[in-house]
C-alpha cells in the first residue's frame, strides 16, 4: 500500500549557454571601455532533494555555475533550503 503521508525525491539538472557578448564583462558595445577576458561557454549543474511528512516539506537545492571570466579564482555555488507547511 502506498503511504501518501511521506515521500522523498531527488533531482538533478544541468544547463549550458554560449555567451557572445556580456555587457558587464565586455564593456560598452558602441565605444571603448573597461572589460575582462570572459569564457564564451558557461555551464550550470544542480542537485537537490525534497522530504515530505504529512503537511511539512523540506527542500534542499544546490547549483554550481562555471567560471564566467578567465581570472575568476573558483566556481560559484548557491545553496537553498526551504521549509514549507501545506494547509
Jmol script that loads the backbone (N, CA, C; Angstrom):
load data "model"
ATOM      1  N   UNK A   1       0.841  -1.183   0.000  1.00  0.00           N
ATOM      2  CA  UNK A   1       0.000   0.000   0.000  1.00  0.00           C
ATOM      3  C   UNK A   1       0.888   1.250   0.000  1.00  0.00           C
ATOM      4  N   UNK A   2       0.559   2.198  -0.796  1.00  0.00           N
ATOM      5  CA  UNK A   2       1.318   3.437  -0.916  1.00  0.00           C
ATOM      6  C   UNK A   2       0.964   4.382   0.236  1.00  0.00           C
ATOM      7  N   UNK A   3       1.997   4.881   0.923  1.00  0.00           N
ATOM      8  CA  UNK A   3       1.788   5.810   2.026  1.00  0.00           C
ATOM      9  C   UNK A   3       1.873   7.237   1.480  1.00  0.00           C
ATOM     10  N   UNK A   4       0.774   7.954   1.472  1.00  0.00           N
ATOM     11  CA  UNK A   4       0.728   9.307   0.910  1.00  0.00           C
ATOM     12  C   UNK A   4       1.171  10.377   1.912  1.00  0.00           C
ATOM     13  N   UNK A   5       1.490  10.000   3.143  1.00  0.00           N
ATOM     14  CA  UNK A   5       1.915  10.961   4.155  1.00  0.00           C
ATOM     15  C   UNK A   5       3.408  11.239   4.132  1.00  0.00           C
ATOM     16  N   UNK A   6       4.184  10.367   3.480  1.00  0.00           N
ATOM     17  CA  UNK A   6       5.637  10.525   3.459  1.00  0.00           C
ATOM     18  C   UNK A   6       6.156  10.325   2.045  1.00  0.00           C
ATOM     19  N   UNK A   7       7.156  11.120   1.680  1.00  0.00           N
ATOM     20  CA  UNK A   7       7.797  10.922   0.382  1.00  0.00           C
ATOM     21  C   UNK A   7       9.177  11.571   0.389  1.00  0.00           C
ATOM     22  N   UNK A   8      10.006  11.110  -0.504  1.00  0.00           N
ATOM     23  CA  UNK A   8      11.322  11.693  -0.708  1.00  0.00           C
ATOM     24  C   UNK A   8      11.566  11.704  -2.216  1.00  0.00           C
ATOM     25  N   UNK A   9      12.174  12.760  -2.693  1.00  0.00           N
ATOM     26  CA  UNK A   9      12.508  12.833  -4.119  1.00  0.00           C
ATOM     27  C   UNK A   9      13.864  13.499  -4.289  1.00  0.00           C
ATOM     28  N   UNK A  10      14.544  13.127  -5.357  1.00  0.00           N
ATOM     29  CA  UNK A  10      15.850  13.684  -5.687  1.00  0.00           C
ATOM     30  C   UNK A  10      15.762  14.322  -7.064  1.00  0.00           C
ATOM     31  N   UNK A  11      16.529  15.381  -7.262  1.00  0.00           N
ATOM     32  CA  UNK A  11      16.540  15.996  -8.588  1.00  0.00           C
ATOM     33  C   UNK A  11      17.968  16.369  -8.983  1.00  0.00           C
ATOM     34  N   UNK A  12      18.213  16.296 -10.280  1.00  0.00           N
ATOM     35  CA  UNK A  12      19.495  16.651 -10.868  1.00  0.00           C
ATOM     36  C   UNK A  12      19.213  17.452 -12.131  1.00  0.00           C
ATOM     37  N   UNK A  13      20.020  18.470 -12.390  1.00  0.00           N
ATOM     38  CA  UNK A  13      19.822  19.254 -13.605  1.00  0.00           C
ATOM     39  C   UNK A  13      21.145  19.792 -14.110  1.00  0.00           C
ATOM     40  N   UNK A  14      21.153  20.157 -15.347  1.00  0.00           N
ATOM     41  CA  UNK A  14      22.332  20.744 -15.966  1.00  0.00           C
ATOM     42  C   UNK A  14      21.917  21.631 -17.114  1.00  0.00           C
ATOM     43  N   UNK A  15      22.712  22.646 -17.360  1.00  0.00           N
ATOM     44  CA  UNK A  15      22.425  23.562 -18.461  1.00  0.00           C
ATOM     45  C   UNK A  15      23.732  24.192 -18.927  1.00  0.00           C
ATOM     46  N   UNK A  16      23.722  24.673 -20.127  1.00  0.00           N
ATOM     47  CA  UNK A  16      24.885  25.358 -20.658  1.00  0.00           C
ATOM     48  C   UNK A  16      24.448  26.461 -21.591  1.00  0.00           C
ATOM     49  N   UNK A  17      25.326  27.414 -21.799  1.00  0.00           N
ATOM     50  CA  UNK A  17      24.993  28.504 -22.724  1.00  0.00           C
ATOM     51  C   UNK A  17      26.265  29.031 -23.374  1.00  0.00           C
ATOM     52  N   UNK A  18      26.075  29.622 -24.519  1.00  0.00           N
ATOM     53  CA  UNK A  18      27.156  30.283 -25.244  1.00  0.00           C
ATOM     54  C   UNK A  18      26.907  31.775 -25.118  1.00  0.00           C
ATOM     55  N   UNK A  19      27.920  32.509 -24.651  1.00  0.00           N
ATOM     56  CA  UNK A  19      27.783  33.944 -24.427  1.00  0.00           C
ATOM     57  C   UNK A  19      28.573  34.684 -25.498  1.00  0.00           C
ATOM     58  N   UNK A  20      27.872  35.396 -26.374  1.00  0.00           N
ATOM     59  CA  UNK A  20      28.541  36.160 -27.419  1.00  0.00           C
ATOM     60  C   UNK A  20      29.012  37.510 -26.872  1.00  0.00           C
ATOM     61  N   UNK A  21      28.155  38.188 -26.119  1.00  0.00           N
ATOM     62  CA  UNK A  21      28.514  39.494 -25.572  1.00  0.00           C
ATOM     63  C   UNK A  21      27.811  39.671 -24.231  1.00  0.00           C
ATOM     64  N   UNK A  22      28.572  39.971 -23.206  1.00  0.00           N
ATOM     65  CA  UNK A  22      28.035  40.251 -21.874  1.00  0.00           C
ATOM     66  C   UNK A  22      28.503  41.658 -21.509  1.00  0.00           C
ATOM     67  N   UNK A  23      27.597  42.596 -21.484  1.00  0.00           N
ATOM     68  CA  UNK A  23      27.971  43.998 -21.277  1.00  0.00           C
ATOM     69  C   UNK A  23      28.658  44.222 -19.931  1.00  0.00           C
ATOM     70  N   UNK A  24      28.357  43.366 -18.925  1.00  0.00           N
ATOM     71  CA  UNK A  24      29.006  43.534 -17.621  1.00  0.00           C
ATOM     72  C   UNK A  24      30.464  43.077 -17.647  1.00  0.00           C
ATOM     73  N   UNK A  25      30.833  42.206 -18.596  1.00  0.00           N
ATOM     74  CA  UNK A  25      32.212  41.749 -18.721  1.00  0.00           C
ATOM     75  C   UNK A  25      32.945  42.371 -19.909  1.00  0.00           C
ATOM     76  N   UNK A  26      32.225  42.590 -21.031  1.00  0.00           N
ATOM     77  CA  UNK A  26      32.835  43.113 -22.253  1.00  0.00           C
ATOM     78  C   UNK A  26      32.868  44.636 -22.318  1.00  0.00           C
ATOM     79  N   UNK A  27      32.112  45.289 -21.483  1.00  0.00           N
ATOM     80  CA  UNK A  27      32.069  46.745 -21.511  1.00  0.00           C
ATOM     81  C   UNK A  27      31.068  47.263 -22.529  1.00  0.00           C
ATOM     82  N   UNK A  28      31.160  48.529 -22.810  1.00  0.00           N
ATOM     83  CA  UNK A  28      30.236  49.217 -23.701  1.00  0.00           C
ATOM     84  C   UNK A  28      30.291  48.636 -25.116  1.00  0.00           C
ATOM     85  N   UNK A  29      29.148  48.499 -25.747  1.00  0.00           N
ATOM     86  CA  UNK A  29      29.057  47.935 -27.089  1.00  0.00           C
ATOM     87  C   UNK A  29      29.505  48.930 -28.159  1.00  0.00           C
ATOM     88  N   UNK A  30      29.190  50.202 -27.989  1.00  0.00           N
ATOM     89  CA  UNK A  30      29.420  51.188 -29.046  1.00  0.00           C
ATOM     90  C   UNK A  30      30.723  51.972 -28.923  1.00  0.00           C
ATOM     91  N   UNK A  31      31.364  51.944 -27.778  1.00  0.00           N
ATOM     92  CA  UNK A  31      32.618  52.674 -27.615  1.00  0.00           C
ATOM     93  C   UNK A  31      33.572  51.872 -26.739  1.00  0.00           C
ATOM     94  N   UNK A  32      34.807  52.298 -26.679  1.00  0.00           N
ATOM     95  CA  UNK A  32      35.825  51.607 -25.898  1.00  0.00           C
ATOM     96  C   UNK A  32      35.596  51.846 -24.399  1.00  0.00           C
ATOM     97  N   UNK A  33      35.713  50.763 -23.602  1.00  0.00           N
ATOM     98  CA  UNK A  33      35.552  50.879 -22.149  1.00  0.00           C
ATOM     99  C   UNK A  33      36.286  49.711 -21.482  1.00  0.00           C
ATOM    100  N   UNK A  34      36.259  49.675 -20.161  1.00  0.00           N
ATOM    101  CA  UNK A  34      36.915  48.603 -19.420  1.00  0.00           C
ATOM    102  C   UNK A  34      36.239  47.267 -19.713  1.00  0.00           C
ATOM    103  N   UNK A  35      37.044  46.191 -19.722  1.00  0.00           N
ATOM    104  CA  UNK A  35      36.495  44.863 -19.942  1.00  0.00           C
ATOM    105  C   UNK A  35      37.423  43.824 -19.315  1.00  0.00           C
ATOM    106  N   UNK A  36      36.932  42.587 -19.198  1.00  0.00           N
ATOM    107  CA  UNK A  36      37.733  41.459 -18.728  1.00  0.00           C
ATOM    108  C   UNK A  36      37.619  40.338 -19.755  1.00  0.00           C
ATOM    109  N   UNK A  37      38.565  39.409 -19.735  1.00  0.00           N
ATOM    110  CA  UNK A  37      38.532  38.289 -20.662  1.00  0.00           C
ATOM    111  C   UNK A  37      37.546  37.251 -20.142  1.00  0.00           C
ATOM    112  N   UNK A  38      36.523  36.967 -20.914  1.00  0.00           N
ATOM    113  CA  UNK A  38      35.438  36.091 -20.457  1.00  0.00           C
ATOM    114  C   UNK A  38      35.535  34.715 -21.098  1.00  0.00           C
ATOM    115  N   UNK A  39      34.833  33.749 -20.497  1.00  0.00           N
ATOM    116  CA  UNK A  39      34.641  32.424 -21.081  1.00  0.00           C
ATOM    117  C   UNK A  39      33.375  32.468 -21.920  1.00  0.00           C
ATOM    118  N   UNK A  40      33.453  32.005 -23.159  1.00  0.00           N
ATOM    119  CA  UNK A  40      32.278  32.033 -24.036  1.00  0.00           C
ATOM    120  C   UNK A  40      31.287  30.916 -23.724  1.00  0.00           C
ATOM    121  N   UNK A  41      31.759  29.833 -23.122  1.00  0.00           N
ATOM    122  CA  UNK A  41      30.886  28.722 -22.761  1.00  0.00           C
ATOM    123  C   UNK A  41      30.724  28.690 -21.247  1.00  0.00           C
ATOM    124  N   UNK A  42      29.480  28.748 -20.778  1.00  0.00           N
ATOM    125  CA  UNK A  42      29.171  28.793 -19.352  1.00  0.00           C
ATOM    126  C   UNK A  42      28.219  27.636 -19.038  1.00  0.00           C
ATOM    127  N   UNK A  43      28.487  26.925 -17.940  1.00  0.00           N
ATOM    128  CA  UNK A  43      27.649  25.795 -17.568  1.00  0.00           C
ATOM    129  C   UNK A  43      27.120  25.912 -16.158  1.00  0.00           C
ATOM    130  N   UNK A  44      26.086  25.131 -15.888  1.00  0.00           N
ATOM    131  CA  UNK A  44      25.461  25.098 -14.560  1.00  0.00           C
ATOM    132  C   UNK A  44      25.020  23.669 -14.272  1.00  0.00           C
ATOM    133  N   UNK A  45      25.375  23.180 -13.096  1.00  0.00           N
ATOM    134  CA  UNK A  45      24.924  21.868 -12.623  1.00  0.00           C
ATOM    135  C   UNK A  45      24.199  22.058 -11.300  1.00  0.00           C
ATOM    136  N   UNK A  46      23.171  21.270 -11.094  1.00  0.00           N
ATOM    137  CA  UNK A  46      22.423  21.383  -9.847  1.00  0.00           C
ATOM    138  C   UNK A  46      21.924  20.037  -9.360  1.00  0.00           C
ATOM    139  N   UNK A  47      21.704  19.961  -8.071  1.00  0.00           N
ATOM    140  CA  UNK A  47      21.135  18.760  -7.481  1.00  0.00           C
ATOM    141  C   UNK A  47      20.397  19.148  -6.207  1.00  0.00           C
ATOM    142  N   UNK A  48      19.569  18.251  -5.733  1.00  0.00           N
ATOM    143  CA  UNK A  48      18.844  18.530  -4.500  1.00  0.00           C
ATOM    144  C   UNK A  48      17.929  17.386  -4.125  1.00  0.00           C
ATOM    145  N   UNK A  49      17.204  17.587  -3.045  1.00  0.00           N
ATOM    146  CA  UNK A  49      16.243  16.590  -2.602  1.00  0.00           C
ATOM    147  C   UNK A  49      15.085  17.282  -1.903  1.00  0.00           C
ATOM    148  N   UNK A  50      14.007  16.548  -1.765  1.00  0.00           N
ATOM    149  CA  UNK A  50      12.807  17.045  -1.101  1.00  0.00           C
ATOM    150  C   UNK A  50      12.277  15.951  -0.185  1.00  0.00           C
ATOM    151  N   UNK A  51      11.950  16.327   1.039  1.00  0.00           N
ATOM    152  CA  UNK A  51      11.359  15.404   2.006  1.00  0.00           C
ATOM    153  C   UNK A  51       9.971  15.912   2.389  1.00  0.00           C
ATOM    154  N   UNK A  52       9.010  14.997   2.418  1.00  0.00           N
ATOM    155  CA  UNK A  52       7.661  15.393   2.830  1.00  0.00           C
ATOM    156  C   UNK A  52       7.156  14.450   3.913  1.00  0.00           C
ATOM    157  N   UNK A  53       6.604  15.042   4.971  1.00  0.00           N
ATOM    158  CA  UNK A  53       5.945  14.271   6.017  1.00  0.00           C
ATOM    159  C   UNK A  53       4.636  14.987   6.363  1.00  0.00           C
ATOM    160  N   UNK A  54       3.559  14.367   6.034  1.00  0.00           N
ATOM    161  CA  UNK A  54       2.218  14.930   6.208  1.00  0.00           C
ATOM    162  C   UNK A  54       2.145  16.311   5.559  1.00  0.00           C
ATOM    163  N   UNK A  55       2.031  17.381   6.334  1.00  0.00           N
ATOM    164  CA  UNK A  55       1.887  18.723   5.759  1.00  0.00           C
ATOM    165  C   UNK A  55       3.209  19.492   5.690  1.00  0.00           C
ATOM    166  N   UNK A  56       4.284  18.894   6.156  1.00  0.00           N
ATOM    167  CA  UNK A  56       5.574  19.575   6.201  1.00  0.00           C
ATOM    168  C   UNK A  56       6.453  19.132   5.022  1.00  0.00           C
ATOM    169  N   UNK A  57       7.092  20.101   4.352  1.00  0.00           N
ATOM    170  CA  UNK A  57       8.004  19.811   3.242  1.00  0.00           C
ATOM    171  C   UNK A  57       9.327  20.536   3.490  1.00  0.00           C
ATOM    172  N   UNK A  58      10.411  19.808   3.321  1.00  0.00           N
ATOM    173  CA  UNK A  58      11.746  20.397   3.393  1.00  0.00           C
ATOM    174  C   UNK A  58      12.448  20.126   2.070  1.00  0.00           C
ATOM    175  N   UNK A  59      13.025  21.200   1.477  1.00  0.00           N
ATOM    176  CA  UNK A  59      13.734  21.070   0.208  1.00  0.00           C
ATOM    177  C   UNK A  59      15.135  21.650   0.334  1.00  0.00           C
ATOM    178  N   UNK A  60      16.092  20.992  -0.289  1.00  0.00           N
ATOM    179  CA  UNK A  60      17.470  21.471  -0.348  1.00  0.00           C
ATOM    180  C   UNK A  60      17.902  21.435  -1.807  1.00  0.00           C
ATOM    181  N   UNK A  61      18.488  22.529  -2.280  1.00  0.00           N
ATOM    182  CA  UNK A  61      18.914  22.646  -3.670  1.00  0.00           C
ATOM    183  C   UNK A  61      20.294  23.283  -3.701  1.00  0.00           C
ATOM    184  N   UNK A  62      21.181  22.759  -4.538  1.00  0.00           N
ATOM    185  CA  UNK A  62      22.499  23.365  -4.730  1.00  0.00           C
ATOM    186  C   UNK A  62      22.754  23.508  -6.227  1.00  0.00           C
ATOM    187  N   UNK A  63      23.140  24.708  -6.651  1.00  0.00           N
ATOM    188  CA  UNK A  63      23.504  24.989  -8.033  1.00  0.00           C
ATOM    189  C   UNK A  63      24.956  25.432  -8.079  1.00  0.00           C
ATOM    190  N   UNK A  64      25.699  24.894  -9.034  1.00  0.00           N
ATOM    191  CA  UNK A  64      27.102  25.237  -9.217  1.00  0.00           C
ATOM    192  C   UNK A  64      27.265  25.796 -10.628  1.00  0.00           C
ATOM    193  N   UNK A  65      27.783  27.016 -10.717  1.00  0.00           N
ATOM    194  CA  UNK A  65      27.986  27.678 -12.001  1.00  0.00           C
ATOM    195  C   UNK A  65      29.466  27.693 -12.351  1.00  0.00           C
ATOM    196  N   UNK A  66      29.774  27.493 -13.625  1.00  0.00           N
ATOM    197  CA  UNK A  66      31.172  27.547 -14.056  1.00  0.00           C
ATOM    198  C   UNK A  66      31.662  28.994 -14.041  1.00  0.00           C
ATOM    199  N   UNK A  67      32.955  29.156 -14.247  1.00  0.00           N
ATOM    200  CA  UNK A  67      33.556  30.491 -14.234  1.00  0.00           C
ATOM    201  C   UNK A  67      33.076  31.299 -15.439  1.00  0.00           C
ATOM    202  N   UNK A  68      32.701  32.551 -15.211  1.00  0.00           N
ATOM    203  CA  UNK A  68      32.245  33.420 -16.297  1.00  0.00           C
ATOM    204  C   UNK A  68      33.390  34.182 -16.944  1.00  0.00           C
ATOM    205  N   UNK A  69      34.463  34.407 -16.185  1.00  0.00           N
ATOM    206  CA  UNK A  69      35.618  35.084 -16.773  1.00  0.00           C
ATOM    207  C   UNK A  69      36.896  34.370 -16.375  1.00  0.00           C
ATOM    208  N   UNK A  70      37.936  34.530 -17.175  1.00  0.00           N
ATOM    209  CA  UNK A  70      39.160  33.723 -17.083  1.00  0.00           C
ATOM    210  C   UNK A  70      39.894  33.863 -15.757  1.00  0.00           C
ATOM    211  N   UNK A  71      39.919  35.030 -15.149  1.00  0.00           N
ATOM    212  CA  UNK A  71      40.694  35.232 -13.930  1.00  0.00           C
ATOM    213  C   UNK A  71      39.914  34.949 -12.647  1.00  0.00           C
ATOM    214  N   UNK A  72      38.707  34.453 -12.774  1.00  0.00           N
ATOM    215  CA  UNK A  72      37.914  34.070 -11.606  1.00  0.00           C
ATOM    216  C   UNK A  72      38.628  32.924 -10.897  1.00  0.00           C
ATOM    217  N   UNK A  73      38.743  32.984  -9.583  1.00  0.00           N
ATOM    218  CA  UNK A  73      39.530  32.015  -8.812  1.00  0.00           C
ATOM    219  C   UNK A  73      38.877  30.632  -8.735  1.00  0.00           C
ATOM    220  N   UNK A  74      37.547  30.577  -8.534  1.00  0.00           N
ATOM    221  CA  UNK A  74      36.866  29.293  -8.394  1.00  0.00           C
ATOM    222  C   UNK A  74      35.436  29.403  -8.902  1.00  0.00           C
ATOM    223  N   UNK A  75      34.779  28.261  -9.000  1.00  0.00           N
ATOM    224  CA  UNK A  75      33.391  28.255  -9.463  1.00  0.00           C
ATOM    225  C   UNK A  75      32.486  28.856  -8.394  1.00  0.00           C
ATOM    226  N   UNK A  76      31.304  29.269  -8.802  1.00  0.00           N
ATOM    227  CA  UNK A  76      30.353  29.920  -7.914  1.00  0.00           C
ATOM    228  C   UNK A  76      29.206  28.949  -7.624  1.00  0.00           C
ATOM    229  N   UNK A  77      28.854  28.787  -6.354  1.00  0.00           N
ATOM    230  CA  UNK A  77      27.757  27.908  -5.982  1.00  0.00           C
ATOM    231  C   UNK A  77      26.756  28.609  -5.085  1.00  0.00           C
ATOM    232  N   UNK A  78      25.504  28.189  -5.208  1.00  0.00           N
ATOM    233  CA  UNK A  78      24.425  28.737  -4.389  1.00  0.00           C
ATOM    234  C   UNK A  78      23.647  27.574  -3.787  1.00  0.00           C
ATOM    235  N   UNK A  79      23.419  27.623  -2.477  1.00  0.00           N
ATOM    236  CA  UNK A  79      22.635  26.596  -1.798  1.00  0.00           C
ATOM    237  C   UNK A  79      21.363  27.230  -1.239  1.00  0.00           C
ATOM    238  N   UNK A  80      20.273  26.484  -1.341  1.00  0.00           N
ATOM    239  CA  UNK A  80      18.988  26.976  -0.856  1.00  0.00           C
ATOM    240  C   UNK A  80      18.305  25.896  -0.035  1.00  0.00           C
ATOM    241  N   UNK A  81      17.760  26.270   1.099  1.00  0.00           N
ATOM    242  CA  UNK A  81      16.945  25.368   1.912  1.00  0.00           C
ATOM    243  C   UNK A  81      15.595  26.033   2.128  1.00  0.00           C
ATOM    244  N   UNK A  82      14.534  25.250   1.918  1.00  0.00           N
ATOM    245  CA  UNK A  82      13.176  25.782   2.041  1.00  0.00           C
ATOM    246  C   UNK A  82      12.357  24.844   2.926  1.00  0.00           C
ATOM    247  N   UNK A  83      11.689  25.373   3.919  1.00  0.00           N
ATOM    248  CA  UNK A  83      10.771  24.616   4.755  1.00  0.00           C
ATOM    249  C   UNK A  83       9.358  25.168   4.508  1.00  0.00           C
ATOM    250  N   UNK A  84       8.424  24.284   4.233  1.00  0.00           N
ATOM    251  CA  UNK A  84       7.047  24.697   3.911  1.00  0.00           C
ATOM    252  C   UNK A  84       6.048  23.896   4.719  1.00  0.00           C
ATOM    253  N   UNK A  85       4.917  24.524   4.960  1.00  0.00           N
ATOM    254  CA  UNK A  85       3.781  23.875   5.627  1.00  0.00           C
ATOM    255  C   UNK A  85       2.573  24.031   4.726  1.00  0.00           C
ATOM    256  N   UNK A  86       1.988  22.920   4.332  1.00  0.00           N
ATOM    257  CA  UNK A  86       0.823  22.943   3.446  1.00  0.00           C
ATOM    258  C   UNK A  86      -0.423  22.773   4.299  1.00  0.00           C
ATOM    259  N   UNK A  87      -1.393  23.680   4.102  1.00  0.00           N
ATOM    260  CA  UNK A  87      -2.636  23.554   4.851  1.00  0.00           C
ATOM    261  C   UNK A  87      -3.812  23.718   3.935  1.00  0.00           C
TER     262      UNK A  87
END
end "model"
wireframe off; spacefill off
backbone 0.3
color backbone group
